[in-house]
Amino acid sequence: MTSFVNVLLAQNTDRLFTYKVPPHLDTTVAVGNTIVISFRNRSMQAFVVEFTNEPDYENIKDIVSVLDLPLVFTKDQVQIAHTISDYYLCSFLSALYLFLPPGMDKRDKKINQEKVKFVSFNMPVHAVNNFVKEYESNQRTSQMAQVLKSIMLAGGTIPLSDLPKSSSLRTLIKKNIITIEDVLVSRMPENAGKSIGQGIAHGLDLTGDQHKVITEIIESSKDFFLLHGVTGSGKTEVYLRVIEHVLSQGKSAIVLVPEISLTPQTLARFYSRFSTQVAVIHSSLTPKERRRQWLKIQSGECRIVVGARSALFSPLRDLGAIIIDEEHESSYKQDSTPRYHAVTVAGWMAKQVGAKLILGSATPALERYYFAQKGVIEKLSMPSKVKPTAPSEIVVVDMRKEQESGNHGSFSKEMVHHIQDTLKNGEQIMLLLNRRGFAPFVICKTCGHKLVCPHCEVTLTLHNDNVLYCHYCGYKAANKPLCPQCQSIFFRYSGVGTQKIEQELASFFPNIRVLRMDRDSTRTIGSLEAILSRFSAGEADILIGTQMIAKGHDFDNVGLVGVISADVALNLPDFRAAERTYTLLSQVAGRTGRRGKAGKVVVQTYNPDNYSISLLLENNYQKFYDEEIMFRQALDYPPFARLCRIIMQAHSQKALSELAEKIDKYLEINRFEDLQIFGPMPAPISKIAAKYRWHIIIKSKSIHSIQKVVKSLKLIFVEYEKSIKWLIDVDPANIL
């Protein structure tokens, strides 16, 4: 019997084409094969997506050949891609590309084997760590420490081309700490990573909470769990024990963590337990290294994948568990097409293959906690720390009263007092301000006009290099402006960013050592790890940073956490503002009070009575949830309704206005039931990168009703596709 297959061209198209399987390939062709076909008289690569019935038209071409390459996806992955496409209203191709190996997309359709020099360790990781500490303490050997940490971050082996050329490499080779060998990129060096974990104790004594939770996950007939554990309760050890069980069953596991948490210290726990079975996927990998990791996973050499959002689509066989740490993090929502949420897709994947899904957080996303309360998700709790400590003392400072007393600076008297005490005690300090730069607003003293980016409707931020930057499109200009309204040259620099805090600290405490961690100071490869390492080693008294400093870092000697302004997120026009504020403050407060020490937290705010701030004093997530869920229900926001946002972008306001008028008329004539539609209207940020932005927000209790109206609106958008770009965001993370 003749077989037919639908294939997807390895280029930017969303259409499947049908080809016939010739008799000599009948037992060879499978879903996921890379094949060669004749298409418009050209030989092209394509992927077998599915087998199909004989079409009702003639002259079906034969497949030319099947390439001897690994299967690029499975039947289960094809089904998940269809689900992503249907739910997020994106093309099937864009969803399927999530599963393709690096290099096999429309920009690079070939996978070539080639010899590459790889660097790997010659000794156990604990011995390497000893050398890192020794070399970091000496400026002459600090570069060698950085090389070792880069290799560790890559999983114990790294292409030589990814490391800077220096004498440090030769020195490390002479000391027999590392080795270099030539290998094909399609296989791993036989000794790569084998030293990871040798000589390190496997496992810790479990607390009662940990034991109970692990037993429940392993023995329960349920497959979807929300692990609500306070900071320091030992969630990572639970993950490790669950993975051990999964491996013992002959299965594999995916562990997702926020990108910022992918530090050598975090990864070392997985390497020390599972050695060469771990593959790591993160943004610092080169395309070749990412491809090599994919091949390791696909071949079954690695059965555990640890990584950021994209690691979810790794080609693991026999998936037994998906673990998502810090599941509340907004970084799990992709901001480009397809705009999927990793937690949602992980749920589909787990159900499709019968794997367990474990979501962990000290401050769960409100929607997930709601479904756990309703019993849709199995809720597990770890309310106690592994090493009990006295609760941190939390002080909320009303900055309105500071202003009334004549203090117009960034630091309250209370904050300065606690900084002084902490420094006297020989402890370190972390200061959070979720706004980078020096001054976020540059205002004309003559007419009051704010300087804005010429390409965006957002204010320019002054940085300490005396350059004005736009944080949205990257525009920059020297700080010698003329007011575009009145031509004045006199300006006031208002607001505060991390760079200004760094300067103000120096005026209060001229002899302290300060590190700053934000997007500006961590642009280069290895810079983030270097800052964390230096602070951990006690080379700085104070670490200033944006929300990056709140993300799970563990420092023994931090005695004080200060929040310069708790109002940055709270003042955003977004229904999740209170949730984001409470979550961020809870996270950063958890950086103190470690290792048996009680710590202090000082929070400065102009809104001390807002429940997202006042309830922080009680450290009671349940009370915050109870307050926030009432607000959501009253205004019919998630989880009580579903949202979809359509963003329209164009260089012409006129084109957007014309489209908006047409949509208004269409919606007036066609009444859609069970829907609330807001817009079309200018978006809160109405212009980015020289494109004007309008949006439509659709709210409904039914995702199917939303999908129906969006599909109908597509027919209108098609008429304007040359002048207007439109984006669909189902379950948007924000509405800015």
Buried (B, 14 or more C-beta within 10 A) or exposed (E): EEBBBBBBBBBEEBEBBBBBBBEEBEEEBEBBBBBBBEBEEEEBBBBBBBBEEEEEEEEEEBBBBBEEBBBBBBBBBBBBBBBBBEBBBBBBBBBBBBBBBBBBBEEEBEBEEEEBEBBBBBBBBBBBBEBBEEBBEEEEBBBBBBBBBBBBBBBBBBBBEBBEEEEBBEBBBEEEBBBBBEBEBBBBBEBBBBBBBEEBEEEEEBBEBBEBBBEBBBEEEEBBBBBBBBBBBBBBBBBBBBBBBBBEEEBBBBBBBBBBBBBBBBBBBBBBBBBBBBBBBBEBBBEBBBBBBBBBBBBEEBBBBBBBBBBBBBBBEBBBBBBBBBBBBBBBBBEEBBBBBBBBBBBBBBBBBEBBBBBBBBBBBBBBBBBBBEEEBBBBBBEBBBEEBEEBBBBBBBBEEBEEEEBEEBBBEBBBEBBEEBBEEEBBBBBBBBBBBBBBBBBBEBEEBBBBBEBBBBBBBBBBEEBBBBBBBEBBBEBEBEBEEEEBEEBEBEBBBBBBBBEBBEEEBEEBEBBBBBEBBBEEBBEBBBBBBBBBEEEBBBBBBBBBBBBBBBBEBBBBBBBBBBBBBBEBEBBBBBBBBBBBBBBBBBBBBBEEBEBBBBBBBBBBEBBBBBBBBEBEBEEBBEBBBEBBEEEEBBBBBBBBBBBBBBEEEEBBBBBBEBBEEBBEEEEBEBBEBEBBEBBBBBBBBEBBBBBBBBBBEEBEBBBBBBEEBBEBBEEBEEBBBBBBBBBBBBBE
